[in-house]
Amino acid sequence: MKKRNKILFVIAVTLIMVSICSVPAFALTEEEVEAAVNAQGRDAVTGNIFVWFLCAIAFLKVSQKIDSFLAGLGINVGHTGGSMMAEALIATRGAFMAKQFAGGAGGTGGKGASSGGGGGFMKGGLAGVVSRNFSNNAVKKATGNGGGGLGGKAFTSSVSKGGSFANSVIGRVATGNISSMGTISGAGSSEALMSYLGYTALGEDAEDVPSYSNVEIGGGRIMATETSADNPGGIDVGMYNTEQYMAPSGEHTTITAADGTSWYKQYAQDSVERTPYKAPNGAIGYHENIVKKLPDPPRRKDKV
């Protein structure tokens, strides 16, 4: 009687586990994956897929143990697992495929390849490695340090729409250390700044939207030339992250970027430019002109 109760208990547990684990796995469709990518970003979905892959292998191992137990009780069961070597090969192949999906194999070189502090390369497990690889590839694309693989393609697509993924990457560079992260400048930098300031998301029909040139983003600063209805000839502008810089002297405003960070914004101001010259009598004189010039940058908080 006890043996029968044990068998019934094991069968019940097996059925419950199959119901819980198998249904979500086989119910996943391509449309649901696309919806998840649009809602969460490709880097998050990549990590989730990899975690699911590891859970699937764990489930198979548990099923194999249950099969072995049932076989010991004299009940015929099917085989759910092979040798450890074969399963290791399957796991390795799955890791390689997930890494390819996240942006291709390769090292973590380049300015944007920081893997975060703390737990080192394997922080967060294999899913964390894949997620960081995807994000770092996007940073490489933004800073012009490589094509960026799948992460770079996702960044390009997102920045053209003013998407949250692109803005998070731009914000990471904008507030990061220039020596390790690099800067966003040159080709694509104007589009990146338009996205980061929230103008791209307004759509093509938005009115009174400025444009930017000579853009450089990084190290807690954003430097550019802004052209607008008020300044059709263009005016230099400097923006300084409020978490990293003291408030600038002189007239300025505080704006909020698309990623929620705050920035001091200051335009070039009237300044007297003095050019020396030598008068006929040998005296030194000065030509004075009023020009628009950015004030000196404010002090960094970590330098105070």
C-alpha positions in Angstrom: 0.0 0.0 0.0 2.8 2.4 0.9 4.6 1.6 -2.4 1.4 2.3 -4.3 0.9 5.7 -2.6 4.5 6.6 -3.3 4.1 5.8 -7.0 0.9 7.8 -7.2 2.5 10.8 -5.4 5.5 10.7 -7.9 3.2 10.5 -10.9 1.1 13.5 -9.6 4.2 15.6 -9.0 5.4 14.7 -12.6 2.1 15.7 -14.1 2.1 19.0 -12.2 5.6 19.8 -13.3 4.8 19.0 -16.9 1.7 21.2 -16.8 3.6 24.1 -15.3 6.8 24.0 -17.4 5.7 22.6 -20.8 2.7 24.8 -21.6 4.5 28.1 -21.4 7.4 26.7 -23.5 5.3 25.5 -26.4 2.9 28.4 -26.3 5.5 30.9 -27.4 5.0 32.2 -30.9 7.0 34.4 -33.2 4.4 37.2 -32.8 4.9 37.2 -29.0 8.6 37.3 -29.4 8.3 40.4 -31.7 5.9 42.1 -29.2 8.4 41.4 -26.4 11.2 42.9 -28.4 9.2 46.1 -29.1 8.1 46.4 -25.4 11.3 45.5 -23.6 14.2 45.9 -26.0 16.1 43.2 -27.8 18.8 43.0 -25.0 16.2 42.1 -22.4 14.5 39.5 -24.6 17.8 37.9 -25.4 18.6 37.4 -21.8 15.1 36.0 -21.2 15.5 33.5 -24.0 18.8 32.3 -22.7 17.4 31.9 -19.1 14.5 29.9 -20.6 17.0 27.7 -22.5 18.9 26.9 -19.2 15.6 26.2 -17.4 14.6 23.8 -20.2 17.8 21.8 -19.7 17.2 21.8 -15.9 13.7 20.5 -16.4 15.0 17.7 -18.6 17.5 16.7 -15.9 14.7 16.7 -13.2 12.6 14.5 -15.5 15.5 12.1 -16.0 15.8 11.7 -12.2 12.1 11.0 -11.9 12.3 8.5 -14.7 15.2 6.7 -12.9 13.2 6.7 -9.7 10.1 5.2 -11.4 12.3 2.6 -13.1 13.6 1.6 -9.7 10.0 1.0 -8.6 9.5 -1.4 -11.6 7.6 1.1 -13.8 8.6 1.2 -17.5 9.5 4.8 -18.6 11.0 6.5 -21.6 14.5 8.0 -21.6 14.6 11.8 -21.3 18.3 12.4 -21.3 21.6 11.1 -22.6 25.1 11.3 -21.4 26.5 14.4 -19.7 29.0 14.9 -22.5 26.1 15.1 -25.1 24.2 17.5 -22.9 27.3 19.6 -22.4 27.7 19.9 -26.2 24.0 20.9 -26.5 24.4 23.6 -23.9 27.6 24.9 -25.5 25.9 25.1 -28.9 22.9 26.9 -27.3 25.3 29.4 -25.7 27.0 30.0 -29.0 23.7 30.6 -30.8 22.4 33.0 -28.2 25.6 35.0 -28.3 25.4 35.2 -32.1 21.8 36.4 -31.8 23.0 39.1 -29.4 25.6 40.5 -31.7 28.2 38.0 -32.6 31.1 36.4 -30.9 34.2 38.4 -30.0 36.1 40.1 -27.3 35.1 43.0 -25.2 37.6 45.4 -26.7 36.9 48.9 -27.6 35.9 52.0 -25.7 32.3 50.9 -25.1 33.1 47.3 -23.9 32.9 47.8 -20.1 31.2 44.8 -18.6 30.2 46.5 -15.4 31.7 46.3 -11.9 31.4 43.6 -9.3 31.1 40.0 -10.5 33.4 40.2 -13.5 32.9 38.6 -16.9 30.3 36.1 -15.7 28.3 38.6 -13.6 24.6 37.6 -14.0 25.5 34.2 -15.5 25.6 33.5 -19.2 22.4 35.5 -19.8 24.2 38.5 -18.3 27.2 38.0 -20.6 24.8 37.9 -23.7 22.9 41.0 -22.5 26.1 43.0 -21.9 27.6 41.9 -25.2 24.4 43.2 -27.0 24.5 46.5 -25.1 28.2 47.0 -25.6 27.9 46.4 -29.3 25.2 49.2 -29.4 27.6 51.5 -27.6 30.3 50.7 -30.2 28.0 51.7 -33.0 27.0 54.9 -31.3 30.6 55.9 -30.7 31.8 54.9 -34.1 34.1 52.1 -32.8 32.6 49.3 -34.9 29.6 48.0 -36.8 28.1 46.8 -33.5 26.6 43.5 -34.9 23.0 43.0 -33.9 23.2 45.5 -31.1 24.4 48.1 -33.5 21.6 47.4 -35.9 19.1 47.7 -33.1 20.6 51.0 -32.0 20.4 52.4 -35.6 16.8 51.4 -35.9 15.8 52.7 -32.5 17.6 56.1 -32.9 15.7 56.8 -36.1 12.5 56.6 -34.1 13.7 58.2 -31.0 13.3 54.9 -29.2 14.0 54.2 -25.5 16.7 51.7 -26.3 18.7 54.2 -28.3 18.2 56.9 -25.7 19.5 54.6 -22.9 22.6 53.9 -25.0 23.2 57.6 -25.7 22.6 58.4 -22.0 25.2 55.8 -21.0 27.8 57.4 -23.2 26.7 60.9 -22.3 27.3 60.3 -18.6 30.1 57.9 -18.9 33.9 58.3 -18.7 35.4 59.4 -22.0 38.6 57.4 -21.6 36.6 54.1 -21.3 33.3 54.8 -23.0 34.3 57.2 -25.8 32.2 60.0 -27.2 29.5 60.4 -29.8 30.6 62.8 -32.5 30.9 63.1 -36.3 28.4 61.2 -38.5 25.2 60.3 -36.7 25.9 62.5 -33.7 23.3 65.1 -34.7 20.6 62.4 -35.1 21.6 60.9 -31.7 21.2 64.3 -29.9 17.8 64.9 -31.6 16.7 61.5 -30.3 18.2 62.0 -26.8 16.5 65.4 -26.3 13.2 64.0 -27.3 12.7 65.8 -30.6 12.7 62.7 -32.9 9.8 61.1 -31.0 7.7 64.2 -31.8 7.5 63.1 -35.5 8.3 64.9 -38.7 5.4 67.3 -38.4 6.5 68.8 -35.1 6.9 72.6 -35.2 9.7 74.8 -33.7 12.1 71.9 -33.5 15.8 73.0 -33.6 18.6 71.2 -35.4 22.1 70.5 -34.2 25.6 70.4 -35.7 29.2 70.0 -34.4 27.9 67.7 -31.7 30.1 66.0 -29.1 28.5 63.9 -26.4 30.4 62.3 -23.5 31.9 62.8 -20.1 28.8 64.4 -18.6 28.8 67.2 -21.3 27.0 67.8 -24.5 28.5 70.5 -26.8 26.8 71.5 -30.1 25.7 74.3 -32.3 22.0 74.9 -32.2 20.0 76.4 -35.2 16.5 77.5 -34.5 14.0 80.2 -35.4 15.5 82.4 -32.7 19.0 81.7 -33.9 18.9 81.0 -37.6 22.6 81.6 -37.9 23.4 79.0 -35.2 24.6 79.5 -31.7 26.9 77.4 -29.5 25.3 75.6 -26.6 26.7 73.6 -23.7 24.8 71.1 -21.6 26.1 69.7 -18.3 24.7 66.8 -16.3 23.3 68.0 -13.0 24.6 64.9 -11.2 28.1 65.5 -12.3 28.5 69.3 -12.6 27.9 72.3 -10.4 25.4 74.9 -11.8 27.1 77.1 -14.3 27.6 80.8 -13.6 25.5 83.2 -15.7 22.1 82.7 -17.4 21.1 79.0 -17.9 18.1 76.7 -17.8 17.6 73.1 -16.7 16.2 70.5 -19.2 15.3 66.9 -19.0 16.6 64.4 -21.6 14.5 61.5 -22.9 16.1 59.1 -20.4 15.0 61.2 -17.5 18.4 62.7 -16.6 18.6 66.5 -15.9 21.1 68.8 -17.7 22.1 72.5 -17.3 21.7 74.2 -20.6 23.7 77.3 -21.4 24.0 79.3 -24.6 26.9 81.3 -25.8 26.8 84.9 -24.4 28.1 88.2 -25.5 31.8 88.6 -24.9 34.4 91.2 -25.8 37.1 89.9 -28.1 40.2 92.1 -28.1 42.7 91.8 -31.0 46.0 93.6 -30.5 47.6 95.8 -33.1 50.6 98.1 -33.3 49.8 101.8 -33.9 52.0 104.0 -36.3 53.6 105.6 -33.2 54.6 102.2 -32.0 52.0 102.0 -29.2 50.0 98.7 -28.8 46.3 99.1 -29.3 43.3 96.8 -29.3 40.5 96.2 -31.7 37.4 95.3 -29.7 34.5 93.2 -31.0 31.5 91.7 -29.3 31.1 88.0 -30.1 29.0 85.1 -28.8 31.1 82.8 -26.7 30.3 80.0 -24.3 31.4 80.7 -20.7 33.9 78.5 -19.1 32.5 75.1 -18.1 31.2 74.7 -14.5 33.2 72.7 -12.1 32.7 69.0 -11.7 31.3 67.9 -8.4 33.9 65.2 -8.0 36.6 67.9 -8.3 35.2 70.2 -5.6 
